[in-house]
Amino acid sequence: MRIARQISSLAAIASLAFASAPAMADAITLGSGNIGQTYNFSFNGYSGGTTVSGLTSTAAFTLTGVTANSYTFNYSLTNTTSDPVNSRVSGFAFNTDPNISSASSTGAFSYTTLGGNYPNGIGGVDVCFKDASTNSCAGGGSSGLFDGQTGTGSFTLNFAQPLTSLTLSDFFVRYQSITGAGNITSGSGTGTLTSTGGSTSTGGTPVPEPGMVGLLGVALAGMAFARRHRSQQRLALA
């Protein structure tokens, strides 16, 4: 009975582990079969190596079209910064594999720059989408998304050669006009893939934490041992 109770406890722990939020791969790989798929990201906020509590945003990217040399997406980005901090999201960025040759965008972030640098130690990014016509990915202008605002639009990524799949990684946002965070007036945020939804689920699928897999394995092995132990007891008593 004691063994059975131990196995039951291990199974319960494994069940709770899998019920919690899964770890997500931050890179997403897409092909024509992913049209209609939406990838949701959450972004933190930091400046000069310091995390700014309350400086946050979210984004959703939906693949809407694929040709031999291009991928088209709809985007929706929301500034979720909370009091006492205020901010303005002035753009977003990511890296591509293979290398991008050109890009175009509409909506809230209708300006693009290839091969720019992102501040706060991020460095080079393959493409950024901005609220202003500048040669920099660091921001500029005075538009963008203030606290609670959502901006939408679409963008197209073009490539020099035909491709069968595309990988996007290293998602970032740019914060400006920050107040309520001491001397910090601008910052950046790194994106974490939180969920996917739509017609398929190949890119950016949930990946269980290694510890969760181990717990489940222990529970299953223990249950098998308990069954074998009970069978031996029955044979001994027969």
QUIRAGI-V749258 format. One record per backbone hydrogen bond with DSSP energy under -0.5 kcal/mol. NH is the residue of the N-H (numbers start at 1). CO is the residue of the C=O. If there is no record, write none. Layout:
nh;co
NH;CO
NH;CO
This chain:
nh;co
5;1
6;2
7;3
8;4
9;5
10;6
11;7
12;8
13;9
14;10
15;11
16;12
17;13
18;14
19;15
20;16
20;17
23;207
25;205
28;168
30;166
34;31
35;32
36;63
37;34
38;197
39;61
40;38
40;195
41;59
42;192
43;57
44;190
46;188
47;50
50;47
51;49
52;45
53;51
55;52
56;54
57;43
58;78
59;41
60;76
61;39
62;74
63;37
63;61
64;72
65;72
67;70
71;157
72;65
73;155
74;62
75;153
76;60
77;151
78;58
79;149
80;56
80;78
81;56
82;54
85;82
86;179
88;176
89;145
90;88
90;174
91;174
92;129
93;172
94;127
95;169
97;167
101;158
102;158
104;156
106;154
108;152
109;106
110;107
111;130
113;128
115;126
118;123
122;119
123;118
125;116
127;94
128;113
129;92
130;111
131;90
134;132
145;89
146;144
147;87
148;79
149;146
151;77
153;75
155;73
156;104
157;71
158;102
159;69
163;68
166;30
167;97
168;28
169;95
172;93
173;189
174;91
175;187
176;88
178;185
179;86
184;181
187;175
188;46
189;173
191;171
192;42
194;40
195;40
197;38
205;202
207;23
212;209
213;209
214;210
215;211
216;212
217;213
218;214
219;215
220;216
221;217
222;218
223;219
224;220
225;221
226;222
227;223
228;224
229;225
230;226
231;227
232;228
233;229
234;230
235;231
236;232
237;233
238;234
